[in-house]
Amino acid sequence: MRDYMLVCDEPSSLGGSDKGPNPLEFFVSAVGFCENVTFARFAALRGLEFDSLETSIRGHWDRRGQGEREGIEPAFRDFVVRPKLPQTRLSKRSARLSR
């Protein structure tokens, strides 16, 4: 990936050496980073300023689906991405847009 080296691994409990995030952690992080960039662009276009942005991501999936078990889908049942701005440093307009 360009001139960067990414290390992807699995936890030792799953047979890996735990030297980096697993593929699912990379995926979820990428979704969060995309949300942050999109939110920051949206805010800049509207002249909104903020000091920091936190994005939480939550999803549920049945890990057993990785083993190709019949009747178990290896897909997320739900996936929620929620940006959060510190309310103490926002104008009322910025706070309203962050919801």
N, C-alpha and C positions, 0 to 999 in steps of 0.2 A: 504494500500500500504506500505509494509514493516512496519517500525515503525513510519511512518509519518501520520499526519492527514491532509487531504485536505478538504477545505471548498468550496463547489460549490453552487452557488445561482443564482438568477435572479435579475435584477434591480427592485426596488420598483414599477416602472412604469409598469412592467409586472407581478406584484403580488408577487414578491420575497421580501426579506429583504435586499438585496444588501450587503451581508456579505462576498462575495467572487466572483471570476470570474464565468461567466456562462459556460456551457459546450462547447459552440463554442469558447470562449476565451481560455479555456484549450486546446482544439484541436489545434487551431492556434499556441499557445505558444509551444506546444509539437513539432509541425512540425519545428518551428524555432530553438528550442533547438537541435533537431536531425540534422538539417542542420549545426549548429555551431560545433557539435561534429564531424561530417563527414568532414567538412572543416578543422578543427584543426588536425585531424588525417592525412588527405591528405597532409597538409602543413608540418607536422612533418616528414612524410616519405620522403619528398623531401628536408628536411633541411631548410625550410622557416620559418622565425620568424616574428611575428607581435605582437604589443602591445595590440591591442583590435580588436574586431570583432562585427559589428552590422549586424543584419539580419532583413530585412523588409519583411513583408508578406502581400500580397494583394489578395483578392478574391472577387468575385461577386456572389451573389446567391439571389434568390427571397424568402424572408422570408415567403411569403404567402404559400409556399409549405409545411410548417410545419402543416398547417391546413388541409392537404390532399385535397386541392382544385383540382378539375379535370383539367388536362392540365397543371398544374404547378408542375414542378419537384423540390423536396427539395434537390437539389444538386448544387454544385458550377458550374457556367458557365465557370469560369477561376480561376486559383490559381497560383500566381507568388511568388516564394521565391527568394530573392536576397540578398546575403551576401555583406557586404561592409567593406573594410579595409581603415583606414585613409591613404591617399596617401602620406602624408608628411613623414611617417616613414617606407615606403616600398622600397625595392630595385626594380629596373625595372622588374626583373624576377618575384618577388612576385606580383607586380601590374598586370602583364600580366596574371598570373595564376588566379587572383581573378575575372577576367572578365568572 
